[in-house]
Amino acid sequence: MPELETLPAETIPDVEEVTETGEPVVAHIVKVGPGESAAAKVLEARINGTPVEALCGHVWVPARDPKQLPVCQACKEVYDMYKVFNDGLRDSPSD
C-alpha cells in the first residue's frame, strides 16, 4: 500500500464579520432614476425594509430621519458632479 504524504497544516485566521449596528455617522443621498422621488423611495424602503443605494455606492435599509447628520462627502461630490451636467438639479438635494 502506498504511503500518503503529509502536507503541512495551513492556518486560516478566524475573521469575524461585523455588522454595522450603531447610529449612522452621515446622511447619504439616495440614488434615484428619472422621475423618481428620493423621499418616496426612502419611505417605501422604510415601510418594506428593502435596501436603497446611495450615490456613493453605500447600500442600507433606511430606519431613521437623517436630517440631523452631516451629508456624506462622497455622495455630495457625486451630486455636485451631476449638477454640472444637469441644469435641472437643485443646489442641495432636499428629498
Z-matrix of the N, CA and C atoms (Angstrom, degrees):
N
C 1 1.434
C 2 1.531 1 108.09
N 3 1.395 2 117.75 1 132.54
C 4 1.457 3 119.70 2 -178.40
C 5 1.525 4 110.64 3 -70.55
N 6 1.323 5 113.76 4 146.33
C 7 1.458 6 119.72 5 -179.81
C 8 1.531 7 109.13 6 -83.73
N 9 1.340 8 116.97 7 134.65
C 10 1.465 9 121.49 8 179.18
C 11 1.514 10 109.36 9 -81.30
N 12 1.323 11 115.56 10 136.67
C 13 1.457 12 121.02 11 178.71
C 14 1.523 13 109.12 12 -82.13
N 15 1.305 14 116.64 13 132.41
C 16 1.457 15 121.10 14 179.46
C 17 1.518 16 108.95 15 -90.64
N 18 1.316 17 116.15 16 124.61
C 19 1.455 18 121.45 17 178.71
C 20 1.523 19 109.18 18 -93.96
N 21 1.334 20 117.17 19 149.52
C 22 1.465 21 118.88 20 177.79
C 23 1.531 22 110.33 21 -63.91
N 24 1.303 23 115.84 22 143.89
C 25 1.465 24 120.98 23 179.53
C 26 1.520 25 109.57 24 -70.78
N 27 1.305 26 115.80 25 140.42
C 28 1.459 27 121.04 26 179.12
C 29 1.525 28 108.38 27 -105.08
N 30 1.302 29 116.73 28 129.84
C 31 1.457 30 121.03 29 -179.62
C 32 1.521 31 109.23 30 -92.74
N 33 1.307 32 115.37 31 126.14
C 34 1.461 33 121.34 32 177.49
C 35 1.516 34 106.62 33 -110.52
N 36 1.337 35 116.83 34 120.32
C 37 1.467 36 118.50 35 -178.28
C 38 1.519 37 111.52 36 -63.13
N 39 1.316 38 115.48 37 142.84
C 40 1.457 39 121.68 38 178.15
C 41 1.524 40 107.92 39 -84.31
N 42 1.318 41 116.60 40 104.09
C 43 1.458 42 121.45 41 -177.76
C 44 1.516 43 108.32 42 -102.27
N 45 1.318 44 115.43 43 123.91
C 46 1.450 45 120.61 44 179.08
C 47 1.516 46 109.53 45 -94.73
N 48 1.330 47 116.21 46 125.48
C 49 1.459 48 120.28 47 178.66
C 50 1.520 49 108.51 48 -78.61
N 51 1.325 50 116.11 49 128.36
C 52 1.457 51 120.97 50 -178.64
C 53 1.518 52 109.07 51 -107.10
N 54 1.300 53 115.79 52 124.59
C 55 1.462 54 121.05 53 176.95
C 56 1.518 55 107.95 54 -93.24
N 57 1.322 56 115.69 55 132.95
C 58 1.461 57 120.48 56 -179.76
C 59 1.518 58 108.87 57 -71.35
N 60 1.334 59 115.35 58 113.56
C 61 1.457 60 119.39 59 -178.31
C 62 1.521 61 112.52 60 -119.10
N 63 1.321 62 117.75 61 -6.25
C 64 1.464 63 120.70 62 -178.61
C 65 1.509 64 111.58 63 -76.08
N 66 1.308 65 114.08 64 -178.31
C 67 1.458 66 120.40 65 177.99
C 68 1.527 67 109.55 66 -65.56
N 69 1.331 68 117.90 67 143.37
C 70 1.457 69 120.02 68 177.51
C 71 1.528 70 110.64 69 -63.81
N 72 1.322 71 115.81 70 147.21
C 73 1.451 72 121.36 71 -177.29
C 74 1.523 73 110.97 72 -93.82
N 75 1.330 74 116.77 73 -32.99
C 76 1.466 75 122.06 74 -179.39
C 77 1.525 76 109.72 75 -135.45
N 78 1.327 77 115.41 76 160.27
C 79 1.459 78 122.16 77 174.92
C 80 1.526 79 107.72 78 -97.51
N 81 1.319 80 116.05 79 128.39
C 82 1.463 81 120.71 80 179.93
C 83 1.526 82 110.58 81 -94.76
N 84 1.320 83 116.21 82 155.83
C 85 1.464 84 122.71 83 175.69
C 86 1.521 85 106.75 84 -96.28
N 87 1.325 86 116.65 85 120.29
C 88 1.464 87 122.42 86 -175.44
C 89 1.523 88 110.96 87 -72.79
N 90 1.326 89 115.08 88 135.22
C 91 1.463 90 121.51 89 177.10
C 92 1.525 91 108.36 90 -78.18
N 93 1.337 92 116.92 91 127.90
C 94 1.463 93 121.88 92 179.11
C 95 1.521 94 109.42 93 -129.99
N 96 1.304 95 114.71 94 158.71
C 97 1.453 96 120.59 95 176.98
C 98 1.518 97 110.69 96 -90.24
N 99 1.328 98 117.11 97 174.68
C 100 1.472 99 120.77 98 179.31
C 101 1.530 100 110.73 99 -57.89
N 102 1.311 101 115.84 100 130.74
C 103 1.457 102 120.83 101 178.26
C 104 1.514 103 114.76 102 82.20
N 105 1.328 104 118.40 103 -6.16
C 106 1.466 105 121.03 104 179.26
C 107 1.521 106 110.37 105 -85.94
N 108 1.302 107 115.88 106 149.56
C 109 1.461 108 122.01 107 175.41
C 110 1.523 109 108.22 108 -101.55
N 111 1.333 110 116.59 109 128.26
C 112 1.465 111 120.29 110 178.92
C 113 1.523 112 110.02 111 -63.45
N 114 1.339 113 117.32 112 -40.25
C 115 1.463 114 120.90 113 -179.84
C 116 1.531 115 110.65 114 -61.23
N 117 1.331 116 117.03 115 -44.08
C 118 1.460 117 121.17 116 179.51
C 119 1.528 118 110.84 117 -65.95
N 120 1.326 119 116.24 118 -38.81
C 121 1.461 120 120.61 119 -179.64
C 122 1.532 121 110.58 120 -65.59
N 123 1.329 122 116.48 121 -42.13
C 124 1.464 123 120.74 122 179.24
C 125 1.527 124 110.27 123 -67.07
N 126 1.324 125 117.36 124 -43.43
C 127 1.459 126 121.08 125 178.98
C 128 1.528 127 110.64 126 -59.36
N 129 1.319 128 116.40 127 -46.71
C 130 1.465 129 120.96 128 178.82
C 131 1.532 130 110.67 129 -60.69
N 132 1.330 131 116.85 130 -42.30
C 133 1.466 132 120.83 131 179.72
C 134 1.524 133 111.12 132 -65.14
N 135 1.333 134 116.91 133 -39.29
C 136 1.470 135 120.22 134 178.07
C 137 1.522 136 111.16 135 -65.13
N 138 1.331 137 117.33 136 -40.65
C 139 1.470 138 121.52 137 -179.63
C 140 1.525 139 110.91 138 -68.34
N 141 1.332 140 116.13 139 -46.06
C 142 1.466 141 120.67 140 -175.35
C 143 1.527 142 114.11 141 -88.97
N 144 1.335 143 117.05 142 -12.00
C 145 1.461 144 119.69 143 -178.28
C 146 1.516 145 113.12 144 71.65
N 147 1.329 146 115.89 145 28.06
C 148 1.465 147 120.35 146 -179.63
C 149 1.532 148 110.19 147 -97.74
N 150 1.320 149 117.06 148 147.38
C 151 1.466 150 119.60 149 -179.09
C 152 1.523 151 112.79 150 -75.10
N 153 1.327 152 114.82 151 152.73
C 154 1.461 153 122.81 152 173.35
C 155 1.521 154 107.42 153 -122.89
N 156 1.325 155 115.40 154 161.68
C 157 1.466 156 120.01 155 179.84
C 158 1.520 157 109.61 156 -114.13
N 159 1.329 158 115.04 157 136.98
C 160 1.456 159 121.39 158 177.81
C 161 1.521 160 109.49 159 -88.60
N 162 1.320 161 116.18 160 164.40
C 163 1.468 162 120.60 161 177.60
C 164 1.527 163 111.68 162 -59.25
N 165 1.333 164 116.91 163 -29.60
C 166 1.468 165 120.76 164 -179.50
C 167 1.518 166 112.23 165 -80.60
N 168 1.339 167 117.65 166 -7.57
C 169 1.459 168 121.34 167 -179.70
C 170 1.516 169 113.98 168 102.50
N 171 1.324 170 118.25 169 -9.84
C 172 1.464 171 121.98 170 179.06
C 173 1.525 172 108.81 171 -66.05
N 174 1.336 173 116.86 172 132.87
C 175 1.464 174 122.26 173 179.05
C 176 1.528 175 107.74 174 -115.52
N 177 1.327 176 116.87 175 131.46
C 178 1.461 177 121.01 176 -179.90
C 179 1.518 178 109.94 177 -158.46
N 180 1.320 179 115.07 178 166.70
C 181 1.462 180 121.48 179 174.32
C 182 1.521 181 106.58 180 -101.17
N 183 1.337 182 118.02 181 114.89
C 184 1.464 183 120.63 182 -178.97
C 185 1.529 184 111.03 183 -62.54
N 186 1.332 185 115.08 184 136.62
C 187 1.461 186 119.08 185 -179.48
C 188 1.517 187 112.68 186 -134.26
N 189 1.330 188 118.83 187 -17.66
C 190 1.461 189 121.01 188 -177.87
C 191 1.523 190 111.10 189 -137.97
N 192 1.310 191 114.11 190 167.60
C 193 1.456 192 120.63 191 177.21
C 194 1.530 193 108.65 192 -80.75
N 195 1.329 194 118.44 193 117.82
C 196 1.461 195 121.57 194 -174.70
C 197 1.529 196 114.98 195 -87.51
N 198 1.324 197 118.15 196 9.46
C 199 1.474 198 120.21 197 -173.24
C 200 1.521 199 114.18 198 -61.39
N 201 1.325 200 118.50 199 -23.63
C 202 1.462 201 121.46 200 -179.17
C 203 1.527 202 112.47 201 -87.20
N 204 1.325 203 118.34 202 -3.03
C 205 1.457 204 122.60 203 -176.99
C 206 1.525 205 111.64 204 -99.94
N 207 1.319 206 117.76 205 152.82
C 208 1.467 207 119.73 206 173.47
C 209 1.530 208 109.74 207 -70.71
N 210 1.327 209 116.35 208 151.26
C 211 1.468 210 121.17 209 -179.51
C 212 1.532 211 109.60 210 -74.69
N 213 1.311 212 116.20 211 139.17
C 214 1.467 213 122.95 212 176.66
C 215 1.532 214 108.58 213 -56.06
N 216 1.312 215 116.53 214 126.10
C 217 1.468 216 121.05 215 -176.89
C 218 1.529 217 111.31 216 -63.34
N 219 1.334 218 117.73 217 -39.18
C 220 1.473 219 120.77 218 179.99
C 221 1.531 220 110.38 219 -64.91
N 222 1.337 221 117.27 220 -41.84
C 223 1.473 222 120.65 221 177.09
C 224 1.523 223 110.46 222 -62.53
N 225 1.322 224 116.28 223 -43.59
C 226 1.468 225 121.13 224 -179.47
C 227 1.528 226 110.99 225 -61.04
N 228 1.329 227 117.25 226 -41.51
C 229 1.468 228 120.89 227 179.21
C 230 1.514 229 111.28 228 -63.87
N 231 1.331 230 116.98 229 -41.90
C 232 1.471 231 120.38 230 178.36
C 233 1.525 232 109.60 231 -65.18
N 234 1.348 233 116.72 232 -44.13
C 235 1.461 234 120.59 233 179.47
C 236 1.527 235 110.79 234 -61.22
N 237 1.334 236 116.54 235 -43.73
C 238 1.470 237 120.28 236 178.94
C 239 1.533 238 111.29 237 -62.06
N 240 1.327 239 116.85 238 -36.76
C 241 1.465 240 120.63 239 177.91
C 242 1.534 241 109.91 240 -66.26
N 243 1.345 242 116.88 241 -42.77
C 244 1.466 243 120.28 242 176.88
C 245 1.518 244 111.01 243 -60.94
N 246 1.358 245 116.06 244 -38.85
C 247 1.466 246 120.14 245 179.88
C 248 1.515 247 111.85 246 -58.50
N 249 1.315 248 117.17 247 -37.68
C 250 1.460 249 121.53 248 -179.13
C 251 1.530 250 110.56 249 -61.34
N 252 1.338 251 116.27 250 -37.12
C 253 1.463 252 120.24 251 -175.80
C 254 1.526 253 114.01 252 -94.81
N 255 1.318 254 117.34 253 -10.04
C 256 1.459 255 121.68 254 -178.15
C 257 1.519 256 110.45 255 -130.41
N 258 1.305 257 116.93 256 107.78
C 259 1.459 258 121.37 257 -177.02
C 260 1.523 259 112.94 258 -64.36
N 261 1.332 260 118.41 259 -23.77
C 262 1.453 261 121.09 260 -175.29
C 263 1.514 262 115.42 261 -78.40
N 264 1.305 263 118.89 262 -5.83
C 265 1.463 264 119.62 263 -178.28
C 266 1.525 265 110.83 264 -80.94
N 267 1.322 266 114.73 265 143.52
C 268 1.468 267 121.01 266 177.53
C 269 1.520 268 109.82 267 -74.27
N 270 1.342 269 115.95 268 163.79
C 271 1.471 270 120.88 269 177.59
C 272 1.512 271 111.11 270 -63.16
N 273 1.318 272 116.18 271 -30.48
C 274 1.458 273 121.12 272 -178.50
C 275 1.508 274 108.78 273 -139.45
N 276 1.333 275 118.36 274 132.26
C 277 1.474 276 119.06 275 178.02
C 278 1.524 277 109.44 276 -71.46
N 279 1.309 278 117.27 277 118.23
C 280 1.464 279 119.85 278 -176.12
C 281 1.507 280 112.70 279 -94.82
N 282 1.349 281 118.46 280 -18.04
C 283 1.463 282 116.81 281 178.44
C 284 1.492 283 112.52 282 -127.94
